[in-house]
Amino acid sequence: MSIRFRRSHEPLFWLLFGAGGLVAALVLPAVVVFTGLIAPLTPHSADAGLLDYARVLTLFASPGARAACAGFIALLAWHAAHRILHLCHDLGVHGGAGLKWSCYGSAAAVSLLAGGLVVLLPSP
């Protein structure tokens, strides 16, 4: 007698959840510390600022930086969607497929929007 297992897409969503958690736990705090504490407190002349508008605009002119930013946004969206879905389940809201489609569909929409902005917006 053979056992038949039902295929599931759940491992893919757990992978995106884990990657988004990594970004939320490691990358996002580093960005906040750098842009909120280190860069403003570093003594430098006014014309060579670390977070000067022209310097940041030059950074985001490269497609790699724009794609990385869109990737971070997409992974954070998938992480949030998975957390919201399981929070609803823990609170007793069992929406079934409709809740899954709304959570993961919104994460997919945010991902497509972030990726579309990388492609469609002109380089500075």
C-alpha contacts under 8 A as a table, 3 or more apart, distances in Angstrom:
res1	aa1	res2	aa2	distance
8	S	11	P	7.26
9	H	12	L	5.65
9	H	13	F	6.88
10	E	13	F	5.18
10	E	14	W	6.20
11	P	14	W	4.98
11	P	15	L	6.06
12	L	15	L	5.05
12	L	16	L	6.37
13	F	16	L	5.12
13	F	17	F	6.02
13	F	78	W	7.76
13	F	82	H	7.34
14	W	17	F	4.82
14	W	18	G	6.02
14	W	82	H	7.88
15	L	18	G	5.14
15	L	19	A	6.20
16	L	19	A	5.12
16	L	20	G	6.00
16	L	75	L	6.40
16	L	78	W	6.02
16	L	79	H	6.57
17	F	20	G	5.15
17	F	21	G	6.05
17	F	75	L	7.43
17	F	78	W	5.92
17	F	79	H	4.28
17	F	80	A	7.81
17	F	82	H	6.25
18	G	21	G	4.95
18	G	22	L	6.21
18	G	79	H	7.15
19	A	22	L	5.05
19	A	23	V	6.38
19	A	75	L	6.42
19	A	79	H	7.63
20	G	23	V	5.06
20	G	24	A	6.04
20	G	72	F	7.57
20	G	75	L	4.33
20	G	76	L	4.74
20	G	77	A	7.52
20	G	78	W	6.52
20	G	79	H	4.78
21	G	24	A	4.91
21	G	25	A	5.88
21	G	76	L	7.27
21	G	79	H	6.10
22	L	25	A	5.16
22	L	26	L	5.78
22	L	27	V	7.33
23	V	26	L	5.47
23	V	27	V	4.88
23	V	28	L	6.13
23	V	72	F	6.75
23	V	75	L	7.34
23	V	76	L	7.01
24	A	27	V	6.22
24	A	28	L	5.30
24	A	29	P	7.38
24	A	76	L	6.66
25	A	28	L	6.53
25	A	29	P	6.72
26	L	29	P	6.02
26	L	30	A	6.55
27	V	30	A	5.26
27	V	31	V	6.30
28	L	31	V	5.14
28	L	32	V	6.21
29	P	32	V	4.99
29	P	33	V	6.05
30	A	33	V	5.16
30	A	34	F	6.07
31	V	34	F	5.15
31	V	35	T	5.96
32	V	35	T	5.31
32	V	36	G	5.45
32	V	37	L	7.68
33	V	36	G	5.22
33	V	37	L	5.25
33	V	38	I	6.44
34	F	37	L	5.67
34	F	38	I	4.85
34	F	39	A	5.81
35	T	38	I	6.46
35	T	39	A	5.53
35	T	40	P	7.15
35	T	51	L	7.64
36	G	39	A	6.77
36	G	40	P	6.61
37	L	40	P	5.77
37	L	41	L	6.08
38	I	41	L	5.37
38	I	42	T	6.02
39	A	42	T	5.38
39	A	50	L	6.14
39	A	51	L	6.98
44	H	48	A	6.79
44	H	49	G	6.51
45	S	48	A	5.58
45	S	49	G	6.56
46	A	49	G	5.67
48	A	52	D	7.34
49	G	52	D	4.98
50	L	55	R	7.38
51	L	55	R	6.64
51	L	56	V	6.29
52	D	55	R	5.32
52	D	56	V	6.33
53	Y	56	V	5.26
53	Y	57	L	6.00
54	A	57	L	5.04
54	A	58	T	6.12
55	R	58	T	5.08
55	R	59	L	6.28
56	V	59	L	4.99
56	V	60	F	6.33
57	L	60	F	5.24
57	L	61	A	6.24
57	L	124	P	6.81
58	T	61	A	5.10
58	T	62	S	7.43
58	T	124	P	7.34
59	L	62	S	6.14
59	L	65	A	6.82
60	F	63	P	7.22
60	F	65	A	5.65
60	F	66	R	5.64
60	F	123	S	7.85
60	F	124	P	7.93
61	A	65	A	7.69
61	A	66	R	7.47
61	A	123	S	5.16
61	A	124	P	5.60
62	S	65	A	5.66
62	S	66	R	6.58
62	S	123	S	7.68
63	P	66	R	5.12
63	P	67	A	5.98
63	P	118	V	7.57
64	G	67	A	5.08
64	G	68	A	6.07
65	A	68	A	5.07
65	A	69	C	6.16
66	R	69	C	5.13
66	R	70	A	6.20
66	R	118	V	5.85
67	A	70	A	5.03
67	A	71	G	6.00
67	A	115	G	7.24
67	A	118	V	6.28
68	A	71	G	4.93
68	A	72	F	6.15
69	C	72	F	5.16
69	C	73	I	6.28
70	A	73	I	5.08
70	A	74	A	6.11
70	A	111	S	7.47
70	A	114	A	5.05
70	A	115	G	5.75
70	A	118	V	6.90
71	G	74	A	5.04
71	G	75	L	6.09
71	G	111	S	7.76
71	G	114	A	7.82
71	G	115	G	7.69
72	F	75	L	5.21
72	F	76	L	6.12
73	I	76	L	5.20
73	I	77	A	6.19
73	I	110	V	7.91
73	I	111	S	7.16
73	I	114	A	6.98
74	A	77	A	5.04
74	A	78	W	6.32
74	A	107	A	7.16
74	A	108	A	7.87
74	A	110	V	6.46
74	A	111	S	4.47
74	A	114	A	6.93
75	L	78	W	5.15
75	L	79	H	6.14
75	L	111	S	7.92
76	L	79	H	5.03
76	L	80	A	6.11
77	A	80	A	5.13
77	A	81	A	6.11
77	A	107	A	5.09
77	A	110	V	6.75
77	A	111	S	7.27
78	W	81	A	5.04
78	W	82	H	6.19
78	W	104	Y	7.06
78	W	107	A	5.21
78	W	108	A	7.61
79	H	82	H	5.34
79	H	83	R	6.24
80	A	83	R	5.09
80	A	84	I	6.05
81	A	84	I	5.14
81	A	85	L	6.14
81	A	103	C	5.04
81	A	104	Y	5.91
81	A	106	S	7.57
81	A	107	A	6.10
82	H	85	L	5.13
82	H	86	H	6.30
82	H	103	C	7.21
82	H	104	Y	7.40
83	R	86	H	5.28
83	R	87	L	5.93
84	I	87	L	4.94
84	I	88	C	6.12
84	I	103	C	7.24
85	L	88	C	5.29
85	L	89	H	6.40
85	L	99	L	7.11
85	L	100	K	6.75
85	L	103	C	6.41
86	H	89	H	4.88
86	H	90	D	6.13
87	L	90	D	5.02
87	L	91	L	6.16
88	C	91	L	5.06
88	C	92	G	6.33
88	C	93	V	5.06
88	C	94	H	7.01
89	H	92	G	5.20
89	H	93	V	5.28
89	H	94	H	5.61
90	D	93	V	7.41
94	H	99	L	7.73
95	G	98	G	5.86
95	G	99	L	4.77
95	G	100	K	7.55
96	G	99	L	5.68
96	G	100	K	6.59
97	A	100	K	5.03
97	A	101	W	6.00
98	G	101	W	5.12
98	G	102	S	6.13
99	L	102	S	5.11
99	L	103	C	6.11
100	K	103	C	5.25
100	K	104	Y	5.88
100	K	105	G	7.75
101	W	104	Y	5.39
101	W	105	G	5.18
101	W	106	S	7.99
102	S	105	G	5.02
102	S	106	S	5.91
103	C	106	S	5.41
103	C	107	A	6.47
104	Y	107	A	4.99
104	Y	108	A	6.10
105	G	108	A	5.00
105	G	109	A	6.09
106	S	109	A	4.95
106	S	110	V	6.17
107	A	110	V	5.13
107	A	111	S	6.12
108	A	111	S	4.97
108	A	112	L	6.09
109	A	112	L	5.11
109	A	113	L	6.03
110	V	113	L	5.02
110	V	114	A	6.06
111	S	114	A	5.19
111	S	115	G	6.07
112	L	115	G	5.06
112	L	116	G	5.80
113	L	116	G	4.97
113	L	117	L	6.08
114	A	117	L	5.20
114	A	118	V	6.46
115	G	118	V	5.16
115	G	119	V	6.47
116	G	119	V	5.13
116	G	120	L	5.77
117	L	120	L	5.13
117	L	121	L	5.44
118	V	121	L	5.97
119	V	122	P	7.90
